[in-house]
Amino acid sequence: MIRLRTALLAPMVLTGALLAGCGEDEGTTVSDPAASASPSASGSESPTPSGDVASGSASGGPVEGPDCAEVWVAGETLPNGYQGCVAEGRLVKADGRYCEFGKPLITYDDRWWAVPGGRIGEAEGPLVRDRDYRAVLRKCGG
């Protein structure tokens, strides 16, 4: 009986999780780490309004990863497998939305966007007001 219940419940949970990723959420950009709150004394993660910033590694050592200023360069290619970058000693996790064509559209600092393996675009103002970003977003299906 438990196997039958699990077999019936698993597709419903998966469908719910997939549908939760859809929608018109405009809060999908990674925030500027410099504008976020300072880390707590314990060195634990401190959430930001639109992205997670970790203040250090679990061992208390320095955070490892590519420098955000080196990754997010207009016209360059966002690495496949991009998971985030480091700004001011803190890890800024990748944030974005999945597109209908199967890749995530990742944004950073309300200024940059790209799909992994694709060209990095730079907005001249806030992303939601940038004509090129909105065109990419329409192609994404969001």
N, CA, C and O of each residue as an XYZ file, in Angstrom:
568
protein
N       0.818     -1.196      0.000
C       0.000      0.000      0.000
C       0.856      1.252      0.000
O       0.523      2.235     -0.662
N       1.978      1.222      0.752
C       2.853      2.387      0.820
C       3.499      2.645     -0.536
O       3.626      3.799     -0.946
N       3.907      1.589     -1.238
C       4.512      1.765     -2.559
C       3.523      2.375     -3.545
O       3.900      3.222     -4.355
N       2.280      1.958     -3.486
C       1.260      2.499     -4.372
C       1.045      3.974     -4.075
O       0.961      4.787     -4.996
N       0.955      4.322     -2.808
C       0.757      5.723     -2.412
C       1.951      6.572     -2.857
O       1.774      7.686     -3.348
N       3.164      6.045     -2.684
C       4.369      6.765     -3.095
C       4.394      6.933     -4.609
O       4.753      7.995     -5.117
N       4.010      5.881     -5.326
C       3.995      5.936     -6.783
C       2.984      6.955     -7.292
O       3.209      7.579     -8.329
N       1.893      7.130     -6.591
C       0.887      8.108     -6.999
C       1.251      9.517     -6.542
O       0.923     10.489     -7.223
N       1.912      9.637     -5.421
C       2.243     10.947     -4.856
C       3.439     11.597     -5.553
O       3.469     12.817     -5.717
N       4.415     10.803     -5.961
C       5.642     11.344     -6.559
C       5.370     12.212     -7.791
O       5.914     13.314     -7.869
N       4.551     11.767     -8.763
C       4.293     12.632     -9.924
C       3.566     13.934     -9.540
O       3.795     14.976    -10.154
N       2.707     13.871     -8.543
C       1.997     15.085     -8.127
C       2.969     16.078     -7.496
O       2.874     17.279     -7.746
N       3.898     15.590     -6.685
C       4.884     16.469     -6.051
C       5.799     17.071     -7.113
O       6.093     18.266     -7.065
N       6.248     16.269     -8.066
C       7.107     16.753     -9.137
C       6.397     17.809     -9.963
O       6.987     18.840    -10.288
N       5.144     17.571    -10.306
C       4.366     18.540    -11.076
C       4.229     19.843    -10.297
O       4.382     20.923    -10.868
N       3.946     19.754     -9.017
C       3.830     20.960     -8.187
C       5.132     21.733     -8.128
O       5.129     22.963     -8.183
N       6.246     21.022     -8.017
C       7.546     21.691     -7.965
C       7.855     22.386     -9.284
O       8.373     23.502     -9.290
N       7.542     21.735    -10.401
C       7.782     22.350    -11.705
C       6.907     23.577    -11.916
O       7.369     24.590    -12.443
N       5.651     23.490    -11.509
C       4.749     24.627    -11.675
C       5.129     25.781    -10.758
O       4.880     26.939    -11.093
N       5.720     25.489     -9.624
C       6.127     26.556     -8.708
C       7.206     27.424     -9.332
O       7.342     28.590     -8.962
N       7.979     26.885    -10.270
C       9.019     27.657    -10.940
C       8.502     28.548    -12.033
O       9.246     29.387    -12.542
N       7.248     28.396    -12.413
C       6.661     29.216    -13.463
C       6.023     30.451    -12.850
O       5.732     30.483    -11.654
N       5.812     31.453    -13.663
C       5.102     32.622    -13.160
C       5.762     33.911    -13.570
O       6.748     33.912    -14.307
N       5.226     34.986    -13.101
C       5.656     36.324    -13.461
C       6.444     36.973    -12.341
O       6.247     38.159    -12.076
N       7.311     36.260    -11.683
C       8.074     36.810    -10.579
C       9.172     37.712    -11.112
O      10.076     37.245    -11.806
N       9.105     38.997    -10.799
C      10.133     39.917    -11.256
C      11.293     39.983    -10.279
O      12.298     40.621    -10.593
N      11.210     39.367     -9.127
C      12.273     39.407     -8.146
C      13.272     38.284     -8.342
O      13.601     37.581     -7.387
N      13.768     38.097     -9.577
C      14.643     36.976     -9.854
C      16.084     37.376    -10.082
O      16.874     36.544    -10.529
N      16.457     38.586     -9.801
C      17.837     38.969    -10.011
C      18.613     38.835     -8.721
O      18.066     38.956     -7.626
N      19.888     38.584     -8.873
C      20.758     38.517     -7.718
C      21.060     39.944     -7.314
O      21.416     40.769     -8.155
N      20.921     40.238     -6.038
C      21.136     41.600     -5.584
C      22.613     41.937     -5.513
O      23.465     41.048     -5.509
N      22.906     43.210     -5.460
C      24.267     43.702     -5.324
C      24.768     43.363     -3.935
O      24.191     43.825     -2.950
N      25.838     42.559     -3.821
C      26.321     42.176     -2.504
C      26.702     43.382     -1.651
O      26.578     43.324     -0.428
N      27.160     44.464     -2.257
C      27.556     45.637     -1.496
C      26.353     46.295     -0.834
O      26.501     46.968      0.186
N      25.167     46.109     -1.401
C      23.967     46.733     -0.855
C      23.276     45.868      0.183
O      22.344     46.322      0.847
N      23.722     44.624      0.330
C      23.059     43.732      1.280
C      23.524     44.022      2.697
O      24.505     44.731      2.924
N      22.793     43.455      3.636
C      23.136     43.638      5.047
C      24.468     42.987      5.342
O      24.851     42.031      4.669
N      25.178     43.484      6.331
C      26.463     42.893      6.695
C      26.224     41.525      7.318
O      25.170     41.284      7.908
N      27.200     40.627      7.189
C      27.017     39.273      7.712
C      26.925     39.289      9.234
O      27.435     40.191      9.900
N      26.263     38.271      9.759
C      26.114     38.160     11.203
C      27.436     37.740     11.827
O      28.343     37.286     11.131
N      27.538     37.891     13.116
C      28.769     37.548     13.831
C      29.075     36.065     13.749
O      30.236     35.671     13.858
N      28.058     35.231     13.559
C      28.280     33.792     13.519
C      28.856     33.322     12.197
O      29.305     32.180     12.100
N      28.857     34.183     11.156
C      29.380     33.786      9.856
C      28.405     32.945      9.072
O      28.791     32.332      8.076
N      27.150     32.894      9.487
C      26.170     32.094      8.768
C      25.633     32.884      7.593
O      25.940     34.065      7.429
N      24.828     32.225      6.779
C      24.255     32.887      5.620
C      23.289     33.967      6.050
O      22.557     33.811      7.028
N      23.292     35.072      5.307
C      22.312     36.119      5.547
C      21.590     36.380      4.236
O      22.217     36.820      3.273
N      20.283     36.119      4.173
C      19.566     36.256      2.922
C      19.439     37.718      2.521
O      19.418     38.616      3.362
N      19.353     37.933      1.198
C      19.108     39.256      0.652
C      17.737     39.236      0.005
O      17.168     38.159     -0.168
N      17.187     40.376     -0.358
C      15.852     40.406     -0.923
C      15.685     39.546     -2.174
O      14.607     38.987     -2.377
N      16.706     39.419     -3.017
C      16.506     38.683     -4.258
C      17.706     37.822     -4.618
O      18.116     37.787     -5.779
N      18.262     37.142     -3.662
C      19.367     36.237     -3.904
C      20.004     35.873     -2.589
O      19.849     36.586     -1.598
N      20.720     34.767     -2.572
C      21.365     34.341     -1.345
C      22.827     34.732     -1.397
O      23.499     34.550     -2.412
N      23.307     35.267     -0.298
C      24.708     35.619     -0.178
C      25.249     34.887      1.032
O      24.735     35.044      2.139
N      26.276     34.094      0.828
C      26.906     33.390      1.938
C      28.139     34.175      2.342
O      28.928     34.579      1.488
N      28.308     34.392      3.630
C      29.411     35.230      4.097
C      30.706     34.467      4.277
O      31.748     35.091      4.480
N      30.690     33.187      4.215
C      31.908     32.403      4.367
C      31.615     30.951      4.126
O      30.457     30.563      3.976
N      32.645     30.148      4.088
C      32.438     28.724      3.888
C      32.046     28.081      5.210
O      32.132     28.710      6.264
N      31.613     26.825      5.149
C      31.190     26.106      6.345
C      32.337     25.963      7.332
O      32.102     25.893      8.538
N      33.569     25.918      6.848
C      34.716     25.772      7.727
C      35.200     27.101      8.282
O      36.140     27.128      9.076
N      34.575     28.208      7.879
C      34.966     29.525      8.353
C      36.077     30.137      7.523
O      36.494     31.264      7.792
N      36.568     29.418      6.517
C      37.630     29.924      5.656
C      37.073     30.829      4.571
O      35.880     31.132      4.553
N      37.932     31.250      3.678
C      37.487     32.135      2.598
C      36.548     31.400      1.631
O      36.635     30.184      1.455
N      35.668     32.158      1.024
C      34.731     31.615      0.052
C      35.482     31.409     -1.263
O      36.263     32.263     -1.684
N      35.239     30.277     -1.899
C      35.900     29.987     -3.158
C      34.921     30.107     -4.306
O      33.742     29.779     -4.169
N      35.412     30.577     -5.430
C      34.616     30.695     -6.629
C      35.159     31.805     -7.502
O      36.049     32.549     -7.091
N      34.625     31.919     -8.708
C      35.111     32.970     -9.605
C      34.664     34.353     -9.124
O      33.603     34.495     -8.516
N      35.470     35.351     -9.399
C      35.142     36.726     -9.040
C      34.014     37.218     -9.956
O      34.084     37.052    -11.174
N      32.983     37.818     -9.369
C      31.831     38.286    -10.147
C      32.237     39.277    -11.234
O      31.696     39.240    -12.339
N      33.181     40.160    -10.930
C      33.624     41.160    -11.910
C      34.322     40.511    -13.099
O      34.338     41.080    -14.190
N      34.899     39.329    -12.904
C      35.544     38.626    -14.005
C      34.559     37.783    -14.803
O      34.766     37.558    -15.995
N      33.493     37.315    -14.167
C      32.486     36.490    -14.840
C      31.540     37.357    -15.659
O      31.311     37.089    -16.839
N      30.991     38.396    -15.037
C      29.937     39.197    -15.647
C      30.525     40.352    -16.451
O      30.609     41.487    -15.982
N      30.930     40.024    -17.683
C      31.491     40.998    -18.622
C      30.649     40.942    -19.892
O      30.512     39.885    -20.507
N      30.085     42.087    -20.280
C      29.225     42.145    -21.469
C      29.947     41.587    -22.694
O      31.102     41.915    -22.964
N      29.226     40.730    -23.427
C      29.761     40.146    -24.643
C      30.541     38.857    -24.423
O      30.760     38.109    -25.376
N      30.965     38.578    -23.195
C      31.674     37.335    -22.897
C      30.657     36.205    -22.748
O      29.452     36.448    -22.808
N      31.121     34.990    -22.557
C      30.264     33.816    -22.423
C      30.135     33.416    -20.960
O      31.137     33.286    -20.257
N      28.889     33.219    -20.495
C      28.669     32.719    -19.137
C      29.019     31.236    -19.137
O      28.488     30.480    -19.950
N      29.903     30.810    -18.239
C      30.334     29.404    -18.242
C      29.159     28.431    -18.057
O      28.230     28.693    -17.294
N      29.229     27.315    -18.768
C      28.263     26.236    -18.528
C      28.457     25.766    -17.100
O      29.584     25.735    -16.607
N      27.391     25.404    -16.439
C      27.482     24.950    -15.060
C      27.656     26.074    -14.057
O      27.981     25.813    -12.899
N      27.449     27.314    -14.468
C      27.602     28.464    -13.561
C      26.716     28.284    -12.330
O      25.516     28.039    -12.456
N      27.309     28.406    -11.137
C      26.576     28.251     -9.880
C      26.560     29.523     -9.053
O      25.768     29.642     -8.119
N      27.420     30.471     -9.379
C      27.512     31.709     -8.632
C      28.919     32.263     -8.716
O      29.793     31.696     -9.372
N      29.120     33.387     -8.036
C      30.417     34.035     -8.055
C      30.663     34.701     -6.703
O      29.775     34.753     -5.853
N      31.866     35.202     -6.520
C      32.250     35.820     -5.256
C      32.418     37.326     -5.462
O      33.121     37.766     -6.372
N      31.760     38.106     -4.601
C      31.885     39.563     -4.604
C      32.144     40.012     -3.173
O      31.392     39.668     -2.260
N      33.192     40.767     -2.986
C      33.565     41.280     -1.666
C      33.663     40.164     -0.614
O      33.244     40.334      0.531
N      34.219     39.031     -1.026
C      34.427     37.926     -0.102
C      33.196     37.094      0.198
O      33.247     36.204      1.047
N      32.095     37.365     -0.479
C      30.858     36.616     -0.231
C      30.388     35.943     -1.511
O      30.500     36.499     -2.604
N      29.857     34.728     -1.352
C      29.333     33.975     -2.484
C      27.957     34.501     -2.858
O      27.069     34.596     -2.011
N      27.786     34.841     -4.129
C      26.487     35.258     -4.656
C      26.001     34.106     -5.521
O      26.539     33.857     -6.600
N      24.978     33.404     -5.041
C      24.472     32.234     -5.753
C      23.761     32.648     -7.041
O      23.169     33.724     -7.126
N      23.834     31.773     -8.032
C      23.150     32.007     -9.301
C      21.648     32.105     -9.064
O      21.085     31.348     -8.273
N      21.012     33.029     -9.744
C      19.569     33.209     -9.595
C      18.979     33.498    -10.965
O      19.618     34.140    -11.799
N      17.790     33.035    -11.192
C      17.134     33.267    -12.468
C      15.897     32.425    -12.611
O      15.281     32.024    -11.623
N      15.540     32.161    -13.837
C      14.353     31.356    -14.126
C      14.658     30.411    -15.270
O      15.482     30.705    -16.137
N      13.978     29.263    -15.261
C      14.151     28.314    -16.349
C      13.303     28.741    -17.528
O      12.156     29.161    -17.375
N      13.887     28.626    -18.702
C      13.197     28.988    -19.937
C      12.554     27.755    -20.553
O      12.906     26.620    -20.231
N      11.612     28.004    -21.439
C      10.920     26.911    -22.120
C      11.870     26.052    -22.933
O      11.589     24.877    -23.165
N      12.998     26.616    -23.375
C      13.946     25.850    -24.175
C      14.916     25.035    -23.321
O      15.862     24.452    -23.851
N      14.690     24.988    -21.991
C      15.411     24.069    -21.127
C      16.646     24.592    -20.435
O      17.311     23.831    -19.732
N      16.985     25.856    -20.602
C      18.142     26.429    -19.915
C      17.670     27.548    -18.999
O      16.650     28.184    -19.267
N      18.409     27.792    -17.918
C      18.038     28.911    -17.052
C      18.523     30.240    -17.633
O      19.595     30.315    -18.233
N      17.725     31.274    -17.447
C      18.137     32.638    -17.765
C      18.589     33.220    -16.436
O      17.772     33.480    -15.552
N      19.891     33.422    -16.300
C      20.469     33.866    -15.032
C      20.719     35.365    -15.086
O      21.177     35.896    -16.097
N      20.411     36.038    -13.984
C      20.640     37.474    -13.893
C      21.554     37.764    -12.706
O      21.659     36.971    -11.770
N      22.210     38.918    -12.771
C      23.099     39.326    -11.685
C      23.056     40.845    -11.539
O      23.178     41.574    -12.523
N      22.885     41.305    -10.334
C      23.014     42.707     -9.964
C      22.044     43.628    -10.715
O      22.359     44.798    -10.929
N      20.873     43.124    -11.119
C      19.866     43.913    -11.839
C      20.469     44.640    -13.035
O      20.007     45.714    -13.422
N      21.513     44.037    -13.617
C      22.215     44.678    -14.719
C      22.644     43.692    -15.803
O      22.733     44.064    -16.973
N      22.909     42.451    -15.433
C      23.484     41.459    -16.336
C      22.530     40.276    -16.505
O      21.758     39.960    -15.600
N      22.588     39.619    -17.677
C      21.802     38.412    -17.902
C      22.510     37.521    -18.920
O      23.275     38.000    -19.756
N      22.242     36.216    -18.835
C      22.785     35.247    -19.791
C      22.226     33.871    -19.476
O      21.743     33.616    -18.373
N      22.299     32.991    -20.462
C      22.059     31.572    -20.222
C      23.445     30.926    -20.185
O      24.346     31.382    -20.889
N      23.637     29.882    -19.388
C      24.947     29.225    -19.359
C      25.369     28.809    -20.761
O      24.596     28.198    -21.499
N      26.591     29.144    -21.113
C      27.110     28.861    -22.445
C      26.742     29.926    -23.459
O      27.114     29.820    -24.628
N      26.010     30.959    -23.029
C      25.573     32.021    -23.933
C      26.249     33.353    -23.640
O      26.952     33.513    -22.642
N      26.015     34.301    -24.539
C      26.600     35.636    -24.430
C      25.980     36.404    -23.268
O      24.769     36.343    -23.056
N      26.793     37.115    -22.528
C      26.340     37.924    -21.393
C      25.874     39.282    -21.917
O      26.591     39.961    -22.652
N      24.651     39.664    -21.520
C      24.113     40.961    -21.888
C      24.161     41.911    -20.703
O      24.113     41.487    -19.548
N      24.255     43.202    -21.003
C      24.298     44.224    -19.962
C      23.204     45.249    -20.227
O      23.082     45.765    -21.338
N      22.417     45.537    -19.214
C      21.340     46.525    -19.323
C      21.894     47.922    -19.084
O      22.883     48.098    -18.373
N      21.248     48.905    -19.683
C      21.646     50.299    -19.469
C      20.963     50.903    -18.256
O      21.285     52.022    -17.857
N      20.038     50.186    -17.674
C      19.321     50.603    -16.474
C      18.821     49.341    -15.807
O      19.411     48.276    -15.991
N      17.734     49.432    -15.026
C      17.164     48.222    -14.419
C      16.763     47.201    -15.494
O      16.281     47.577    -16.562
N      16.961     45.933    -15.210
C      16.659     44.893    -16.187
C      15.238     44.979    -16.739
O      15.034     44.855    -17.946
N      14.260     45.188    -15.870
C      12.871     45.174    -16.321
C      12.565     46.306    -17.293
O      11.539     46.268    -17.972
N      13.424     47.303    -17.372
C      13.212     48.411    -18.305
C      14.080     48.312    -19.549
O      13.950     49.127    -20.463
N      14.965     47.320    -19.591
C      15.882     47.184    -20.714
C      15.217     46.424    -21.868
O      14.728     45.308    -21.693
N      15.208     47.044    -23.034
C      14.535     46.478    -24.208
C      15.133     45.125    -24.604
O      14.390     44.189    -24.896
N      16.455     45.011    -24.617
C      17.098     43.758    -25.014
C      16.806     42.632    -24.024
O      16.537     41.503    -24.432
N      16.859     42.933    -22.732
C      16.548     41.921    -21.720
C      15.096     41.468    -21.849
O      14.814     40.273    -21.772
N      14.181     42.400    -22.044
C      12.766     42.026    -22.190
C      12.558     41.136    -23.403
O      11.737     40.220    -23.355
N      13.286     41.382    -24.493
C      13.181     40.532    -25.683
C      13.654     39.112    -25.367
O      13.023     38.138    -25.778
N      14.755     38.999    -24.645
C      15.259     37.678    -24.246
C      14.259     37.000    -23.318
O      14.022     35.796    -23.427
N      13.678     37.762    -22.417
C      12.696     37.211    -21.476
C      11.468     36.671    -22.215
O      10.928     35.629    -21.844
N      11.030     37.378    -23.258
C       9.890     36.885    -24.063
C      10.249     35.566    -24.747
O       9.425     34.653    -24.802
N      11.466     35.461    -25.265
C      11.910     34.211    -25.896
C      11.993     33.082    -24.867
O      11.786     31.910    -25.182
N      12.297     33.466    -23.645
C      12.411     32.500    -22.551
C      11.043     31.906    -22.217
O      10.954     30.769    -21.755
N       9.996     32.663    -22.447
C       8.649     32.198    -22.147
C       8.140     32.735    -20.831
O       7.094     32.297    -20.351
N       8.857     33.681    -20.231
C       8.481     34.204    -18.929
C       7.849     35.526    -19.024
O       7.473     36.105    -18.005
